[in-house]
Amino acid sequence: MATSRSPSGRTGRPPLTSRRQILAAARQLIDAHGWEKLSIRRLAAEMGIAPTTLYHHVKDKEDLLLLLLHEYADQMPRPELPSEPRNRIIAAAIAIHDALKDWTWAAEILTTDGFLARLSDSARWLVEAIVAGAIDSGCSPSRAVYVFRSIWYYTVGEILVRAHSAGKQSFGNDSVPDGLSVSQLPRLAAIGDQWAPLAAQDTYAEGLRAFVDGLLAQVTTT
């Protein structure tokens, strides 16, 4: 009976699994079922290999997610940022927003404190740009961190609200209920059906500019 051979010519052994294959399979699983459903055992089953094979490449689920984040960040294009500090902050924040809105599971992972340590330098440079822009605008280093964290919360919050809303219904379909008391809630009652199209508008960049202006204005008043 002839012995089966692998493409590499070795006899009786399955082809090696590369880290690139593992990350590609993990991305597919996340896209299909969400990152919460990702596990080493499930990924191994999807790939048709033993979990022990995966452990040669990753330590655990957290390590796998970090590898995915690093790979994604390494592939992100680096936009040319403006020299003017305020505009540099805005451009860097928009770059973060645009990267995460296409991969919202990464935004969820990065919502916990200590996220900076999870990033590679390929992603940290955008944090550096915002902090440096704040310092160049007159902020102290501690104030610059506050500026970044405020922008970060606004950015991630906007991404996750839209992502979670889109998973249930079209964003902005939550209209103001009929029959609101005009005497107690006159403004909401007047807005009425206009709420849905207004809420569906993408106002991230507009809100970001106003937010950054407000944060930097505090430097001259404190």
C-alpha positions in Angstrom: 0.0 0.0 0.0 1.4 3.4 -1.0 2.3 5.8 1.8 0.7 9.2 1.5 3.0 12.1 1.1 2.6 15.8 2.0 3.4 18.5 -0.6 6.7 18.9 1.1 7.6 15.3 0.5 7.4 14.1 4.1 5.7 10.9 4.7 2.7 10.3 7.1 2.7 13.8 8.7 0.2 16.6 8.2 1.3 19.9 6.8 2.6 22.4 9.4 0.3 25.1 10.6 1.7 28.6 10.4 0.9 31.6 12.6 -0.5 33.4 9.5 -3.0 30.6 9.0 -4.0 30.6 12.6 -4.6 34.4 12.6 -6.6 34.2 9.3 -8.8 31.4 10.7 -9.3 33.4 14.0 -10.4 36.5 12.1 -12.9 34.4 10.1 -14.3 32.9 13.3 -14.6 36.3 15.0 -16.3 37.8 11.9 -18.8 35.0 11.9 -19.5 34.5 15.6 -18.0 37.4 17.5 -14.8 37.5 19.6 -16.5 36.3 22.7 -17.0 32.9 21.0 -13.4 32.6 20.1 -11.5 29.9 22.1 -8.4 27.8 21.4 -10.4 24.6 21.3 -13.1 26.0 18.9 -10.4 27.5 16.6 -8.6 24.2 16.5 -11.8 22.4 15.6 -12.5 25.0 12.8 -9.0 24.4 11.4 -9.2 20.6 11.8 -6.2 20.4 14.0 -5.5 19.5 17.7 -5.5 22.3 20.3 -1.9 21.3 21.2 -0.8 22.4 17.7 -2.2 25.9 18.4 -0.4 26.1 21.7 2.9 25.9 19.8 2.1 29.3 18.5 -0.1 31.1 21.1 -0.3 30.8 24.9 -4.0 31.4 25.3 -7.0 33.3 24.0 -5.7 36.7 25.2 -2.4 36.1 23.5 -4.2 35.2 20.3 -6.3 38.4 20.4 -3.2 40.5 21.0 -1.5 38.9 18.0 -4.5 39.8 15.9 -4.4 43.4 17.2 -0.7 43.7 16.5 -1.2 42.3 13.0 -4.0 44.6 12.2 -2.1 47.7 13.5 1.0 46.7 11.5 -1.2 46.8 8.3 -2.7 50.2 9.1 -1.6 52.9 6.7 0.1 55.9 8.4 -1.6 59.1 7.5 0.5 62.2 7.2 -0.5 64.3 10.2 -0.7 68.1 10.1 2.0 70.1 11.9 -0.5 72.4 13.7 -1.1 70.7 17.1 -4.9 71.0 17.2 -5.3 69.6 13.7 -2.8 66.9 14.5 -4.9 65.8 17.5 -8.0 65.7 15.3 -6.4 63.8 12.4 -4.9 61.2 14.8 -8.2 60.6 16.5 -10.0 60.2 13.2 -7.4 57.7 12.1 -8.0 55.7 15.3 -11.8 55.9 14.8 -11.6 54.8 11.1 -9.4 51.9 12.0 -11.6 50.6 14.8 -15.0 51.2 13.2 -14.1 48.4 10.7 -13.0 46.1 13.4 -15.3 46.8 16.3 -14.3 43.8 18.3 -10.9 45.3 18.8 -12.6 48.4 20.3 -14.4 46.3 22.8 -11.1 44.6 23.9 -9.4 47.9 24.3 -12.1 49.5 26.5 -10.4 48.2 29.7 -7.8 50.3 31.5 -4.3 49.4 30.8 -5.0 49.0 27.1 -1.9 51.0 26.1 0.3 48.1 27.2 -1.6 45.8 24.8 -0.8 47.9 21.7 2.2 47.6 19.5 4.2 50.6 18.5 2.3 50.5 15.2 -0.7 51.7 17.1 0.9 53.6 19.9 2.2 56.3 17.5 -1.3 57.6 17.2 -1.5 57.9 21.0 1.8 59.7 20.9 0.5 62.1 18.3 -2.5 63.1 20.4 -0.5 63.5 23.6 2.3 65.4 21.8 -0.3 67.6 20.1 -1.8 68.4 23.5 1.6 69.3 25.0 2.4 71.4 22.0 -0.9 73.3 22.7 0.2 74.2 26.2 -0.9 71.2 28.2 1.2 69.7 30.9 2.0 66.0 30.4 -0.7 65.0 33.0 -3.2 67.2 31.3 -2.2 65.8 27.9 -3.1 62.3 29.2 -6.5 63.6 30.3 -7.0 65.1 26.8 -6.2 61.7 25.2 -8.4 59.7 27.5 -11.3 62.0 27.0 -11.0 61.7 23.2 -10.5 58.0 23.6 -13.7 57.5 25.6 -15.7 59.6 23.1 -14.2 57.7 20.1 -14.7 54.2 21.5 -18.2 55.1 22.8 -19.4 56.3 19.5 -18.0 53.2 17.7 -19.6 50.8 20.1 -23.0 52.5 20.3 -23.3 52.4 16.5 -22.0 48.8 16.3 -24.4 47.5 18.9 -27.3 49.4 17.5 -26.6 48.1 14.0 -26.6 44.6 15.3 -30.2 45.0 16.4 -31.7 47.5 14.0 -30.8 50.3 11.7 -29.0 53.0 13.7 -31.4 55.8 14.5 -34.6 53.9 14.3 -35.3 54.5 17.9 -37.7 57.4 17.4 -39.1 59.5 20.1 -42.3 57.7 21.4 -45.7 59.0 20.4 -47.8 60.6 23.0 -45.2 62.5 24.9 -46.4 65.1 27.3 -46.0 68.4 25.6 -46.2 70.2 28.9 -43.5 68.1 30.6 -41.3 67.2 27.6 -41.9 70.0 25.1 -38.6 69.8 23.2 -38.7 66.0 22.7 -42.3 66.2 21.7 -41.5 68.8 19.1 -38.7 66.8 17.7 -40.8 63.7 17.3 -40.1 61.8 14.1 -37.1 63.9 13.3 -35.2 62.1 16.0 -34.4 59.0 13.9 -32.8 60.7 10.9 -30.9 63.1 13.2 -29.6 60.3 15.3 -28.5 58.4 12.2 -26.2 61.2 11.0 -22.4 60.6 11.2 -21.3 63.5 13.4 -18.2 62.0 14.8 -15.7 64.4 13.1 -17.8 67.5 13.8 -18.2 66.5 17.5 -14.5 65.7 17.8 -13.5 69.1 16.6 -15.8 70.8 19.1 -14.6 68.4 21.8 -10.9 69.1 21.1 -11.5 72.9 21.0 -13.2 72.7 24.4 -10.4 70.6 25.9 -7.7 72.9 24.7 -9.6 76.0 25.7 -9.4 74.9 29.3 -5.6 75.2 29.2 -5.9 79.0 28.9 -8.5 79.2 31.6 -7.1 77.0 34.3 
